[in-house]
Amino acid sequence: MGRGAGAMMARNPWYLAVLAAGWLLTACMPDRKSDEQIKAEAAAQGDTTALADADASLADTAPSDAEDADVALDAAVDGAGDATADAQVDADPADSLPDGDDAADAGDQDAADAGDDATAVADSADAGDGLDPGDGIDAANPSDTVDAADGADGVDGADSVDSADSADAVDAADSGDGSGDAADAPDGSADGDGGDASSSCLTDQDCPSGNVCQVAACVSGSCTLTALSCEDGNACTADSCATGTGCAHSAVANGSACSTNSLCTLGDSCQAGVCTSLPAVWDKALGSTGEEHLLAVDAVTGGAVVAGSTNRNGPWEAWLVKVDDSGKVLLDKTYGASGESHSGMDVATLADGSLALAVAVNAGGKLKSRLLHVSASGTVLGEITFADVDVQGVAAVPGGGAVFVGRLAEGGADKGWAARVDAGWGSLWDKEFGSNGSALADVAVANNMVWMVGRASAALTGVDQAWVLRTDVSGTVQLDKVLTTLLPRSLAGVSVAAQGGEIIAVGHSGGLGDSGLLLRVDAAGAAKWDKEFSSGSSYFLGAAATFPVSASNGGALAVGSSKPGSNNQLWLARIQQTGYQAWQKSLGGTGVEVGRDLVLQSHTLWIVGDTTSIGAGGSDGWLLRLDVFGNGTCTTSGPCSTIGQSACDDGIPCTADVCTAATYADKCPKGGCDAYKGCASSAIALCAP
């Protein structure tokens, strides 16, 4: 017996009397079967009535067993009055009110009652509760098993949140739970405690988040939680975080926009979670194991269309190919007829996106021409055929239709020939121009003027000369000029400037040495300059004016072939507005290359020709996409891929404004100027990087 019990017996003699009375009452009571025994006997005998009575008795007594035990103990210790009060309160089996003996004890101020909770079944959740009077609300939270360790639970009044948090394992250690879980250590998950984002700490290690998608940190002595960043720096992935698994990176839809941050790429887009791109400058061979030639190119939105000839199917056929900016072939069609040889000489994009294709035909030694109207998908929409005509060039007419030019071979005397078709592909007119021995090679249309160039026989010498012809769109001649010299010359290509009504024409000059010929002619037919350039045996076949020619950054680009060594190579040159060469370059490999046509599209040069250095064997068509400075690889192109010639212009006619991989503003003075010719002859030299 403990000291507390002995002292009580010494001070309260009636205590022994109570114990004796209880012992006598128990000893004198007759034996009584328990409810469980009665139920078992009833079940064995099949007595349903007795069995129901036993069940009712058990139901009535079971919930109050704990309270009955508490009342019995209080009756033994406190007396009948205290026991009665406890019994009234403890009769609530759900314990929704404060514990019965606690409420009663609160009034009796019995210091000896401080330890009765240790054996009270109803208060088993408050094992170390000190004094029950402060336990106020815990009785309403019978499922709050985690409060079992709330030994110093002063006031759980704010524990109402925890009433729905029966599995709140963290609260088991809330020994200092003063009010409302304010000092809860971070749970790492949103459990509704409200204060879980903050607790005292010294280092980040004192603040475990418990959630892989949150980052816990100690800031000014308090724990803070922030969302974990799963950003991987890849625009082609969607970044997310899932509790339990952490960061995840899934590919966005193919084709989504992205950027490689490179000046040498185009078409940047997401593919399978990776930002992919294509080179902005490139070259490729088009062809088969047969023979192919590419003769003409025109720019279209997002790419280019090229024309030429191929014998991959046996006889020579006209060949039409369309590519995108990356060089991917979008269309590959051939046009021909049995027993005839066809060649696609030129192609032009019409206002509605359809194409005009000039096809020269040799039918058993007889010439004829097919003027084809072709859809963007390559289907023939219309056709006009001219006998005895060798068609060479075509240009679109604003508003619809096209103009074709070539040579009329009739009666053994050649003449220049041109025809115009309308938007419905009906023939509006066809005419012959020039004297015997003349021919037209190319055409350009601008400002309701039709510029045509070719060759014409000089009246006195009979030697071919450069010929410039201009008509209106109805075919009426406005200008007809033969630029006579002592040397044979002919023009093969023409480009019209958008402003000023000037043209750039290119061709070939013979004599002692073949040279490339380049002319700048104004609207009145006067030659602003007439230049010959040579890089071995050379000639120009295609031209592109930079607009306008008269501006300080104007001039021309010309392509052809030169023979600086043992084999011909593609030859590309830029001529300044003063007529002097800014730069030139030979492109090709160990085989034979020739450039036949080019077109300027924004900051891009499209060039076509032939090559034997690369491809499927023999001669293949060669297609190049270069920057406006003639660079064909990213290594040499650098920033030049995305700028125009004007970005390098310093406004000084006597400087060659060029672009290199290192800088796009090399200004290279080239000597003095005179009033008529512009730069002196020393200006022809190239500027070193």
TORPA-526284 format. One record per residue (C-alpha): residue number from 0; residue in one letter; x, y, z. Coordinates in steps of 0.2 Angstrom, whole numbers. Example, Ala and Ser with C-alpha at 12.3 -4.5 7.8 and 13.67 -1.06 7.14 Angstrom:
<pts>
PT   n res  east north    up
PT   0   a    62   -22    39
PT   1   s    68    -5    36
</pts>
This chain:
<pts>
PT   n res  east north    up
PT   0   m     0     0     0
PT   1   g     7    17    -5
PT   2   r    11    31     7
PT   3   g    -4    41     0
PT   4   a   -17    27     4
PT   5   g   -10    24    21
PT   6   a   -11    43    25
PT   7   m   -29    43    19
PT   8   m   -33    29    31
PT   9   a   -25    37    45
PT  10   r   -35    53    43
PT  11   n   -51    46    38
PT  12   p   -57    32    49
PT  13   w   -73    30    39
PT  14   y   -63    24    25
PT  15   l   -60     7    33
PT  16   a   -79     6    37
PT  17   v   -83     8    18
PT  18   l   -70    -5    13
PT  19   a   -78   -17    26
PT  20   a   -95   -14    20
PT  21   g   -90   -18     3
PT  22   w   -82   -34     7
PT  23   l   -97   -40    17
PT  24   l  -109   -35     3
PT  25   t   -98   -45    -9
PT  26   a   -97   -60     2
PT  27   c  -115   -61     6
PT  28   m  -122   -59   -12
PT  29   p  -127   -76   -19
PT  30   d  -119   -82   -35
PT  31   r  -125   -73   -51
PT  32   k  -122   -79   -68
PT  33   s  -115   -66   -80
PT  34   d  -124   -60   -95
PT  35   e  -112   -69  -106
PT  36   q  -115   -86   -97
PT  37   i  -134   -83   -99
PT  38   k  -132   -79  -117
PT  39   a  -122   -95  -120
PT  40   e  -134  -106  -111
PT  41   a  -149   -99  -121
PT  42   a  -140  -102  -137
PT  43   a  -136  -120  -132
PT  44   q  -155  -123  -128
PT  45   g  -162  -114  -143
PT  46   d  -171  -102  -131
PT  47   t  -173   -87  -143
PT  48   t  -182   -76  -130
PT  49   a  -168   -78  -117
PT  50   l  -155   -75  -130
PT  51   a  -163   -59  -135
PT  52   d  -164   -53  -117
PT  53   a  -145   -58  -114
PT  54   d  -141   -47  -130
PT  55   a  -151   -33  -123
PT  56   s  -142   -34  -107
PT  57   l  -125   -34  -114
PT  58   a  -129   -19  -126
PT  59   d  -135    -9  -111
PT  60   t  -120   -13  -100
PT  61   a  -105   -14  -112
PT  62   p  -103     5  -117
PT  63   s  -103    10   -98
PT  64   d   -91    -3   -92
PT  65   a   -77    10   -92
PT  66   e   -88    23   -83
PT  67   d   -95     9   -71
PT  68   a   -77     5   -66
PT  69   d   -73    24   -64
PT  70   v   -89    26   -53
PT  71   a   -85    11   -42
PT  72   l   -68    17   -39
PT  73   d   -75    35   -35
PT  74   a   -88    27   -24
PT  75   a   -75    18   -14
PT  76   v   -64    34   -13
PT  77   d   -75    49   -13
PT  78   g   -91    43    -6
PT  79   a  -109    41   -13
PT  80   g  -111    59   -18
PT  81   d   -96    60   -29
PT  82   a  -100    43   -36
PT  83   t  -117    49   -41
PT  84   a  -111    64   -50
PT  85   d   -98    54   -60
PT  86   a  -111    41   -65
PT  87   q  -123    54   -72
PT  88   v  -110    62   -83
PT  89   d  -101    45   -88
PT  90   a  -117    38   -93
PT  91   d  -114    46  -110
PT  92   p  -106    31  -120
PT  93   a  -100    43  -133
PT  94   d   -91    53  -121
PT  95   s   -97    69  -130
PT  96   l   -96    79  -114
PT  97   p   -81    81  -102
PT  98   d   -76    65   -93
PT  99   g   -89    62   -79
PT 100   d   -77    60   -65
PT 101   d   -67    75   -72
PT 102   a   -82    86   -71
PT 103   a   -87    80   -54
PT 104   d   -69    80   -48
PT 105   a   -67    98   -54
PT 106   g   -79   102   -40
PT 107   d   -73    91   -26
PT 108   q   -56    98   -26
PT 109   d   -50    81   -21
PT 110   a   -31    81   -21
PT 111   a   -30    63   -20
PT 112   d   -40    61   -36
PT 113   a   -25    67   -46
PT 114   g   -19    50   -49
PT 115   d   -36    41   -53
PT 116   d   -34    43   -71
PT 117   a   -20    30   -72
PT 118   t   -33    17   -69
PT 119   a   -48    25   -77
PT 120   v   -52    17   -93
PT 121   a   -62    31  -101
PT 122   d   -46    43   -98
PT 123   s   -34    30  -106
PT 124   a   -30    43  -119
PT 125   d   -24    55  -107
PT 126   a   -11    44   -98
PT 127   g     0    58   -91
PT 128   d   -13    72   -90
PT 129   g    -8    80   -73
PT 130   l   -25    87   -68
PT 131   d   -41    83   -78
PT 132   p   -49   100   -75
PT 133   g   -39   107   -90
PT 134   d   -43    93  -101
PT 135   g   -59   102  -107
PT 136   i   -60    97  -126
PT 137   d   -51    81  -128
PT 138   a   -66    71  -123
PT 139   a   -74    77  -139
PT 140   n   -60    69  -150
PT 141   p   -60    51  -146
PT 142   s   -52    46  -162
PT 143   d   -37    58  -159
PT 144   t   -26    44  -155
PT 145   v   -10    54  -158
PT 146   d   -14    65  -143
PT 147   a    -9    50  -132
PT 148   a     8    58  -130
PT 149   d     1    75  -126
PT 150   g     8    74  -109
PT 151   a     8    92  -106
PT 152   d    -8    96  -115
PT 153   g   -12   112  -107
PT 154   v   -27   118  -118
PT 155   d   -32   107  -133
PT 156   g   -45   120  -137
PT 157   a   -39   123  -154
PT 158   d   -37   104  -158
PT 159   s   -53   105  -167
PT 160   v   -44   104  -183
PT 161   d   -36    87  -177
PT 162   s   -53    80  -175
PT 163   a   -52    75  -193
PT 164   d   -34    70  -193
PT 165   s   -34    54  -184
PT 166   a   -19    48  -192
PT 167   d    -9    64  -189
PT 168   a     7    55  -183
PT 169   v    17    71  -182
PT 170   d     5    77  -168
PT 171   a    10    62  -157
PT 172   a    26    72  -152
PT 173   d    16    89  -149
PT 174   s    21    89  -130
PT 175   g    21   108  -130
PT 176   d     5   110  -139
PT 177   g     0   126  -131
PT 178   s   -14   130  -143
PT 179   g   -19   125  -160
PT 180   d    -4   116  -165
PT 181   a     5   132  -168
PT 182   a    22   124  -165
PT 183   d    19   109  -176
PT 184   a    35   104  -185
PT 185   p    32   104  -205
PT 186   d    21    89  -210
PT 187   g    27    91  -228
PT 188   s     9    89  -234
PT 189   a    -6   100  -232
PT 190   d   -14    92  -218
PT 191   g   -24   107  -213
PT 192   d   -15   112  -198
PT 193   g   -12   129  -204
PT 194   g     4   132  -195
PT 195   d    15   118  -203
PT 196   a    25   131  -214
PT 197   s    34   138  -200
PT 198   s    44   131  -185
PT 199   s    60   137  -176
PT 200   c    76   131  -184
PT 201   l    95   134  -184
PT 202   t    99   126  -201
PT 203   d    90   120  -217
PT 204   q    92   102  -210
PT 205   d    80   107  -196
PT 206   c    67   109  -208
PT 207   p    63    92  -217
PT 208   s    49    95  -230
PT 209   g    42    78  -231
PT 210   n    37    81  -249
PT 211   v    49    79  -264
PT 212   c    39    94  -273
PT 213   q    43   106  -259
PT 214   v    60   113  -253
PT 215   a    61   117  -234
PT 216   a    73   131  -229
PT 217   c    78   139  -213
PT 218   v    75   158  -215
PT 219   s    78   170  -200
PT 220   g    75   155  -188
PT 221   s    59   149  -195
PT 222   c    56   135  -208
PT 223   t    49   140  -225
PT 224   l    42   129  -239
PT 225   t    44   134  -257
PT 226   a    39   124  -272
PT 227   l    53   113  -280
PT 228   s    57   120  -298
PT 229   c    58   106  -311
PT 230   e    63   118  -325
PT 231   d    76   109  -336
PT 232   g    79   123  -348
PT 233   n    72   114  -362
PT 234   a    58   123  -372
PT 235   c    53   106  -379
PT 236   t    48    98  -363
PT 237   a    33   101  -351
PT 238   d    40   101  -333
PT 239   s    30    95  -318
PT 240   c    32    88  -301
PT 241   a    22    74  -293
PT 242   t    22    69  -274
PT 243   g    31    53  -272
PT 244   t    39    53  -289
PT 245   g    47    70  -290
PT 246   c    51    80  -306
PT 247   a    45    74  -323
PT 248   h    49    80  -340
PT 249   s    37    76  -355
PT 250   a    39    80  -373
PT 251   v    28    94  -380
PT 252   a    19    92  -396
PT 253   n    30    90  -411
PT 254   g    31   106  -421
PT 255   s    30   117  -406
PT 256   a    41   133  -407
PT 257   c    58   133  -400
PT 258   s    75   141  -404
PT 259   t    93   134  -406
PT 260   n    99   152  -404
PT 261   s   110   150  -419
PT 262   l   111   162  -434
PT 263   c   114   147  -445
PT 264   t    98   137  -443
PT 265   l    81   138  -449
PT 266   g    64   129  -446
PT 267   d    68   127  -427
PT 268   s    54   116  -420
PT 269   c    52   103  -406
PT 270   q    53    85  -411
PT 271   a    52    71  -398
PT 272   g    57    83  -384
PT 273   v    72    90  -393
PT 274   c    74   107  -402
PT 275   t    79   102  -420
PT 276   s    84   113  -434
PT 277   l    90   114  -451
PT 278   p   105   123  -459
PT 279   a   101   140  -466
PT 280   v   114   138  -480
PT 281   w   118   121  -489
PT 282   d   120   113  -506
PT 283   k   114    96  -512
PT 284   a   114    86  -528
PT 285   l    97    81  -536
PT 286   g    97    67  -548
PT 287   s    98    48  -551
PT 288   t   111    36  -559
PT 289   g   105    44  -576
PT 290   e   110    62  -582
PT 291   e   102    77  -575
PT 292   h   103    96  -578
PT 293   l    95   110  -568
PT 294   l    93   126  -579
PT 295   a    82   138  -569
PT 296   v    76   142  -552
PT 297   d    62   153  -544
PT 298   a    58   157  -526
PT 299   v    42   152  -518
PT 300   t    35   155  -501
PT 301   g    45   143  -489
PT 302   g    57   137  -503
PT 303   a    60   136  -522
PT 304   v    55   128  -538
PT 305   v    68   122  -551
PT 306   a    67   116  -569
PT 307   g    78   106  -580
PT 308   s    80    89  -589
PT 309   t    83    71  -584
PT 310   n    84    55  -594
PT 311   r    81    44  -578
PT 312   n    66    36  -587
PT 313   g    75    33  -604
PT 314   p    71    48  -616
PT 315   w    75    66  -610
PT 316   e    60    73  -601
PT 317   a    57    91  -594
PT 318   w    60    90  -575
PT 319   l    51   100  -561
PT 320   v    56   100  -543
PT 321   k    50   109  -528
PT 322   v    60   110  -512
PT 323   d    57   118  -495
PT 324   d    70   130  -486
PT 325   s    79   115  -479
PT 326   g    81   106  -497
PT 327   k    68    93  -493
PT 328   v    60    88  -510
PT 329   l    41    92  -510
PT 330   l    38    89  -528
PT 331   d    47    79  -542
PT 332   k    38    78  -559
PT 333   t    43    74  -577
PT 334   y    35    79  -593
PT 335   g    38    72  -610
PT 336   a    31    61  -624
PT 337   s    37    46  -633
PT 338   g    49    48  -647
PT 339   e    53    66  -642
PT 340   s    67    75  -631
PT 341   h    60    87  -618
PT 342   s    69   100  -608
PT 343   g    63   112  -594
PT 344   m    71   128  -599
PT 345   d    63   140  -587
PT 346   v    50   141  -573
PT 347   a    41   156  -566
PT 348   t    29   157  -551
PT 349   l    12   165  -556
PT 350   a     1   177  -545
PT 351   d   -10   162  -539
PT 352   g     4   151  -534
PT 353   s     3   140  -550
PT 354   l    18   139  -562
PT 355   a    23   143  -579
PT 356   l    35   130  -587
PT 357   a    44   133  -603
PT 358   v    48   116  -611
PT 359   a    59   115  -627
PT 360   v    55   100  -638
PT 361   n    66    91  -651
PT 362   a    55    80  -661
PT 363   g    66    70  -674
PT 364   g    76    86  -678
PT 365   k    61    98  -678
PT 366   l    59   111  -664
PT 367   k    43   115  -655
PT 368   s    39   122  -638
PT 369   r    26   118  -625
PT 370   l    20   132  -614
PT 371   l    14   123  -599
PT 372   h     2   129  -585
PT 373   v     6   118  -570
PT 374   s    -3   118  -553
PT 375   a     7   119  -537
PT 376   s     6   100  -536
PT 377   g    13    98  -553
PT 378   t    -4    94  -563
PT 379   v    -5   102  -580
PT 380   l   -19   114  -581
PT 381   g   -16   121  -598
PT 382   e    -4   120  -613
PT 383   i     0   129  -629
PT 384   t    11   122  -642
PT 385   f    21   132  -655
PT 386   a    30   124  -669
PT 387   d    47   129  -675
PT 388   v    50   138  -659
PT 389   d    65   135  -647
PT 390   v    58   142  -630
PT 391   q    71   148  -618
PT 392   g    64   159  -604
PT 393   v    47   164  -595
PT 394   a    42   178  -583
PT 395   a    26   180  -574
PT 396   v    15   196  -578
PT 397   p     7   205  -564
PT 398   g   -12   202  -564
PT 399   g   -10   184  -572
PT 400   g    -2   175  -586
PT 401   a    15   175  -593
PT 402   v    27   180  -606
PT 403   f    38   167  -615
PT 404   v    54   171  -626
PT 405   g    65   161  -637
PT 406   r    71   158  -655
PT 407   l    60   156  -670
PT 408   a    69   144  -682
PT 409   e    59   145  -698
PT 410   g    66   144  -716
PT 411   g    84   143  -710
PT 412   a    84   161  -703
PT 413   d    83   163  -684
PT 414   k    74   178  -676
PT 415   g    69   183  -659
PT 416   w    52   177  -653
PT 417   a    40   181  -639
PT 418   a    22   176  -634
PT 419   r    10   181  -620
PT 420   v    -3   170  -612
PT 421   d   -17   176  -601
PT 422   a   -22   170  -584
PT 423   g   -34   157  -592
PT 424   w   -19   151  -603
PT 425   g   -26   158  -619
PT 426   s   -14   165  -632
PT 427   l   -14   184  -632
PT 428   w     0   187  -645
PT 429   d    15   179  -652
PT 430   k    28   189  -662
PT 431   e    45   188  -670
PT 432   f    58   202  -667
PT 433   g    75   207  -673
PT 434   s    85   203  -688
PT 435   n    90   186  -695
PT 436   g   102   177  -684
PT 437   s    95   184  -668
PT 438   a    88   175  -653
PT 439   l    80   180  -636
PT 440   a    87   170  -621
PT 441   d    78   178  -605
PT 442   v    64   190  -600
PT 443   a    59   200  -585
PT 444   v    43   210  -582
PT 445   a    41   225  -571
PT 446   n    31   241  -571
PT 447   n    21   236  -587
PT 448   m    38   234  -596
PT 449   v    44   218  -604
PT 450   w    63   217  -604
PT 451   m    71   204  -616
PT 452   v    89   200  -619
PT 453   g    99   189  -631
PT 454   r   110   191  -646
PT 455   a   108   199  -662
PT 456   s   119   199  -678
PT 457   a   128   216  -681
PT 458   a   123   223  -698
PT 459   l   141   227  -703
PT 460   t   152   213  -696
PT 461   g   139   199  -694
PT 462   v   146   196  -677
PT 463   d   134   192  -663
PT 464   q   132   206  -651
PT 465   a   123   209  -635
PT 466   w   105   214  -638
PT 467   v    92   222  -627
PT 468   l    74   223  -632
PT 469   r    59   231  -622
PT 470   t    41   231  -626
PT 471   d    25   234  -616
PT 472   v    14   220  -610
PT 473   s     4   221  -627
PT 474   g    20   217  -637
PT 475   t    23   234  -644
PT 476   v    42   238  -645
PT 477   q    48   253  -635
PT 478   l    67   250  -635
PT 479   d    77   239  -647
PT 480   k    96   241  -645
PT 481   v   111   231  -651
PT 482   l   127   235  -641
PT 483   t   140   234  -654
PT 484   t   158   230  -651
PT 485   l   172   222  -661
PT 486   l   171   206  -651
PT 487   p   157   193  -652
PT 488   r   145   195  -637
PT 489   s   129   188  -631
PT 490   l   117   190  -616
PT 491   a   110   175  -607
PT 492   g   101   182  -592
PT 493   v    92   198  -586
PT 494   s    86   205  -570
PT 495   v    75   220  -568
PT 496   a    77   232  -553
PT 497   a    62   236  -544
PT 498   q    65   255  -544
PT 499   g    72   266  -557
PT 500   g    67   256  -572
PT 501   e    85   249  -574
PT 502   i    91   231  -578
PT 503   i   106   221  -575
PT 504   a   111   209  -590
PT 505   v   124   196  -590
PT 506   g   132   185  -603
PT 507   h   148   180  -612
PT 508   s   161   190  -621
PT 509   g   172   180  -634
PT 510   g   188   185  -643
PT 511   l   205   181  -637
PT 512   g   199   175  -620
PT 513   d   182   171  -614
PT 514   s   175   183  -601
PT 515   g   159   186  -591
PT 516   l   149   200  -597
PT 517   l   139   212  -586
PT 518   l   129   227  -591
PT 519   r   119   240  -582
PT 520   v   106   248  -593
PT 521   d    94   262  -589
PT 522   a    76   264  -595
PT 523   a    82   274  -610
PT 524   g    93   260  -616
PT 525   a   110   268  -611
PT 526   a   123   258  -603
PT 527   k   128   265  -587
PT 528   w   142   253  -587
PT 529   d   148   238  -598
PT 530   k   160   227  -589
PT 531   e   169   211  -593
PT 532   f   176   199  -579
PT 533   s   187   184  -580
PT 534   s   192   170  -569
PT 535   g   200   159  -582
PT 536   s   188   154  -596
PT 537   s   172   162  -590
PT 538   y   154   166  -594
PT 539   f   139   172  -585
PT 540   l   122   163  -587
PT 541   g   111   170  -574
PT 542   a   109   187  -565
PT 543   a   100   195  -550
PT 544   a    99   213  -547
PT 545   t   100   220  -529
PT 546   f    87   233  -527
PT 547   p    88   246  -532
PT 548   v   103   246  -542
PT 549   s   106   264  -541
PT 550   a   108   264  -522
PT 551   s   125   263  -513
PT 552   n   121   246  -508
PT 553   g   114   241  -525
PT 554   g   122   231  -539
PT 555   a   121   214  -545
PT 556   l   124   196  -542
PT 557   a   130   185  -557
PT 558   v   132   166  -558
PT 559   g   140   156  -572
PT 560   s   156   145  -574
PT 561   s   174   148  -574
PT 562   k   190   138  -576
PT 563   p   203   143  -564
PT 564   g   211   126  -565
PT 565   s   209   110  -574
PT 566   n   190   109  -572
PT 567   n   176   121  -573
PT 568   q   168   127  -557
PT 569   l   153   137  -552
PT 570   w   157   155  -553
PT 571   l   148   168  -542
PT 572   a   152   186  -541
PT 573   r   145   202  -534
PT 574   i   146   218  -544
PT 575   q   144   235  -535
PT 576   q   133   249  -541
PT 577   t   148   257  -548
PT 578   g   152   242  -559
PT 579   y   167   235  -550
PT 580   q   168   218  -542
PT 581   a   166   217  -524
PT 582   w   170   199  -522
PT 583   q   170   183  -532
PT 584   k   171   165  -528
PT 585   s   173   148  -536
PT 586   l   162   134  -529
PT 587   g   164   115  -533
PT 588   g   174   100  -530
PT 589   t   186    89  -541
PT 590   g   173    87  -555
PT 591   v   165    99  -567
PT 592   e   152   112  -560
PT 593   v   142   125  -569
PT 594   g   130   138  -562
PT 595   r   115   142  -573
PT 596   d   103   153  -564
PT 597   l   100   162  -548
PT 598   v    87   172  -538
PT 599   l    88   183  -523
PT 600   q    75   180  -510
PT 601   s    77   191  -495
PT 602   h    93   186  -487
PT 603   t    95   171  -497
PT 604   l   103   166  -514
PT 605   w    95   151  -523
PT 606   i   107   145  -537
PT 607   v   105   130  -549
PT 608   g   117   121  -560
PT 609   d   126   105  -563
PT 610   t   139    95  -554
PT 611   t   149    79  -556
PT 612   s   158    80  -540
PT 613   i   144    74  -529
PT 614   g   127    65  -532
PT 615   a   122    48  -539
PT 616   g   134    48  -553
PT 617   g   137    56  -570
PT 618   s   130    74  -570
PT 619   d   117    78  -557
PT 620   g   107    94  -554
PT 621   w   115   105  -541
PT 622   l   105   116  -530
PT 623   l   112   128  -518
PT 624   r   105   140  -504
PT 625   l   118   153  -499
PT 626   d   118   169  -490
PT 627   v   119   185  -500
PT 628   f   138   185  -498
PT 629   g   140   168  -506
PT 630   n   144   158  -490
PT 631   g   138   140  -491
PT 632   t   142   133  -474
PT 633   c   138   139  -456
PT 634   t   157   140  -452
PT 635   t   159   153  -466
PT 636   s   142   161  -465
PT 637   g   141   165  -447
PT 638   p   130   181  -444
PT 639   c   129   183  -463
PT 640   s   115   170  -464
PT 641   t   102   182  -458
PT 642   i   107   200  -464
PT 643   g   106   208  -481
PT 644   q   119   218  -491
PT 645   s   112   234  -484
PT 646   a   118   229  -466
PT 647   c   136   231  -473
PT 648   d   134   247  -483
PT 649   d   144   261  -477
PT 650   g   137   273  -490
PT 651   i   154   275  -499
PT 652   p   154   270  -517
PT 653   c   172   267  -517
PT 654   t   172   253  -503
PT 655   a   168   235  -505
PT 656   d   156   231  -491
PT 657   v   157   212  -487
PT 658   c   153   200  -473
PT 659   t   164   187  -465
PT 660   a   161   175  -451
PT 661   a   169   186  -439
PT 662   t   160   202  -443
PT 663   y   147   209  -455
PT 664   a   154   226  -457
PT 665   d   171   225  -465
PT 666   k   173   242  -474
PT 667   c   187   240  -486
PT 668   p   193   257  -495
PT 669   k   198   253  -513
PT 670   g   208   268  -519
PT 671   g   202   284  -527
PT 672   c   187   288  -538
PT 673   d   185   298  -553
PT 674   a   169   307  -559
PT 675   y   164   295  -572
PT 676   k   169   277  -568
PT 677   g   168   278  -549
PT 678   c   181   267  -541
PT 679   a   198   266  -548
PT 680   s   205   250  -556
PT 681   s   213   245  -539
PT 682   a   196   243  -532
PT 683   i   195   226  -540
PT 684   a   206   218  -527
PT 685   l   197   209  -513
PT 686   c   198   215  -495
PT 687   a   207   203  -483
PT 688   p   196   198  -467
</pts>
